[in-house]
Amino acid sequence: MTLLSSLRSRIFIASALLAVLSIAAAIYLVNARVTREAERTLQREIVSTAAEFDQLRATRTETYAIGTRFMADTPHLKAAVTTDDPVTVQDVAIDFESQLKSHLLLVTNKAGRVLARFGATERAAKVIAGQPAIRDALAGRETVSLLPQPDGILQIVTVPIVLSPEIVGTLSIGFLLDNALAAQLKQITGSDIAFGMDGQILAATLPPDTHPALADRLRTSHVSTLRLGDEEFVALPRPLQAVPEGADVGTGPVALILRSRTEQLAFLNAIHTELAVTALVAVILATLLSFAVARTITRPLAAITDTMREVAATGDLTRKIALRDSRWDDEDARLLAATFNRLTESVARFQREMSQKERLSSLGRLSTVIAHEVRNPLMIIKASLHTLRQPGVSGEAVREAAADIDGEIVRLNRVVNDVLDFARPIQFELAPVRLNTLCRESAAAAEASGAGANAPGAIVTLALDPGDPILTLDAERLRVALVNMILNARHAVAGQPAARVTLTTRIEDERVSITIADSGPGIAPADLGRIFDPYFTTKRGGTGLGLPISKNIVEGLGGAIGVSSTPGRGTEIRIDFPVGRHAGAEAAG
């Protein structure tokens, strides 16, 4: 036995060759590791940029604070403020404003009244003068405050003007955190910057259409990722002043540090491409090798599957699998073929035995039914003949005996017809029929057939569809089936005080349904699946062929029949015929 003679061995070799795919797994792991490291680097860089931004802003704020303190300490400004004359103070302050080139300059007296202003309207100056920063400066404390503006955030440094030992006023210098400042910081840090306050972006290095998405990040406190158009960014918020405990983070002044993740990770695209090419080559090689091995397996299996397919299609269990000899001889395939051949032989033998047993069993059941059905009429006929042999038989007795003989002959004929109807194919005579009319006639015939018993039986209640559908079928055959099922329903409710049998027709969902329902004791779950089996009956004196014959008639006319029953609540038999085509077309064909 060579190494390649076994199907199992070749599958093992193919699996070993497919280990080339482990290269793809390794490539994937390397790819994932490189990506994770790049992500970590990006995280470190944005944190470092945030620290650099904080340092730059602190330096700039301190520079403005020094300049403000220097101006507030000049004798000219102190002297002008003590005059409490806005014109005098304005003339002195204009020189300082030209030197600082600030966005705001505001001088107040010790009562908080505005004496000089630059870069703010009169109304805005009064609003700023009413801020807590002015009151803190008049109390001797320097303050830094931030106010939202349409084009950015105004950062204001406020210091007291002291004419020892008295504080005679305040000086406020403000500079904007606007688009220009954001652009300067971007040049220094290499990151995009956005300034926001009260849930809105007021200035940024990114286009205005990105501001709504950026505003959502003002309320965060950690590094997050967001997509702006075709580019992905990593964002880190930096509060510009301390947030009071319990206050909403997004309402205070916040600077967003944004780093382009797409740009930062662009260098990975080349690595990804190279790794993908390597993985593709490995997969192609493994696929070619697998195909070469698979060919050695499919050749012997082709003969097996072809034979199996023919057996499944034709049911001919005499077909055998024959494998041709070749240098790729496969022991497992030969074992499979031999096993299949033995299996088909066993199945064929089992089918012959089961067919013989089923034939004998059916013959036994049929013999028992016929013997039972024939014996009673024969005994009655024999007794009637015995009566006729008696001397001096009256004419009335002769007529009664003749009637008994005639009735039992009819009964014997019905038994023979039932057996023949079930055993032979039914020949249908198709014609258009009004279904409601047929149902009325069947109900009337069933009620008439039930008359003469000890009790008149339940009246059949009709609930017929007003559409009165017309179907093409064999009216007489269907009437026989309906009468049989209605009689069964009436027998089921016999003797009940509130007996109810209902015959319903309805058109729904492209189908016409006929439903026969009764309020009888129902059918036991164990018997429900057998009621259409030949010779199965729970009714004393029944042949067990009524419902099977009815089922053959309905299905032969192209319909479907089903039964549902709840013990103690009754039974329902439903017959469905298709709408839009002739019922019974299949049978006619």
Secondary structure by P-SEA (a helix, b strand, c coil): ccccccaaaaaaaaaaaaccaaaaaaaaaaaaaaaaaaaaaaaaaaaaaaaaaaaaaaaaaaaaaaaaaaaaacaaaaaaaaaccaaaaaaaaaaaaaaacccbbbbbcccccccccccccaaaaaaaaacaaaaaaaacccbbbbbbcccbbbbbbbbbbcccccccbbbbbbbbbcaaaaaaaaaaccbbbbbbcccccccccccccaaaaaaaacccccccccccccbbbbbbbbbcccccccccccccbbbbbbbccccccccaaaaaaaaaaaaaaaaaaaaaaaaaaaaaaaaaaaaaaaaaaaaaacccccbbbbbbbcccccaaaaaaaaaaaaaaaaaaaaaaaaaaaaaaaaaaaaaaaaaaaaaaaaaaaaaaaaaaacccccaaaaaaaaaaaaaaaaaaaaaaaaaaaaabbbbbbcccccaaaaaaaaaaaaaaaaccccccccccccccccccccccccaaaaaaaaaaaaaaaaaaaccccbbbbbbbbbbcccbbbbbbbbcccccccccccccccccccccccccccaaaaaaaaaaaacbbbbbbbccccbbbbbbbbbccccccccccc
